[in-house]
């Protein structure tokens, strides 16, 4: 296994399966992320995992 594939598996274990829930400011209330740039880490992780699964 490569370091990249190990990192993907760790990320898969850490990411919250619940979807983000954004308030009217664009902050993710589900994960306590009060910034809009960068977006919620869980949303970014899910995007990376989807890209890894598609590859």
N, C-alpha and C positions, 0 to 999 in steps of 0.2 A: 504494500500500500504506500502511496506517496503522501507527502506532507499535505498536499492540496486535498486529496481525497479524505485524509484523516480530518482535516479542518472542516470539510463539508459534513462529515458524519457528526462531529462535535456540534456544529451549528444546528444540524437537524435535531439533535437531542436538546439543545438549549432554547430553541425558538418556541414561543408560546403559540399553540395551535389556534387560539382565539383571534378573531379578526380585530383590527384596529377600530377604534370608535373615536372619531374626530369631533371636537366641539366647534363652536362658531368661530373660534380663533385659529382652527386648524391644528390644535394640540391633541395628541392621542390620549384620551382619558383611560382607555383600557390598559395601557402600559405605563402611564405616568410620565409620558414624554412631552415636555412643555417647550417644544421648539418646532419650527417648521422647516428649518434648513440646518442640518440634514433632517429628513423625515424620520419617523419612528424606526428604531433599529429592527423591530420585529417585521415591519413592512419591507425593509431593505433585505433582511435575511430571507424572508419568504420569496422575494424576487430572485435572489441568488440561487436558492434551492430549486425554484422552478426552472431557471436557466440550466442548472446542473443536470436536472432530470431530463430536460429536452435534448441535452448533448449526447 
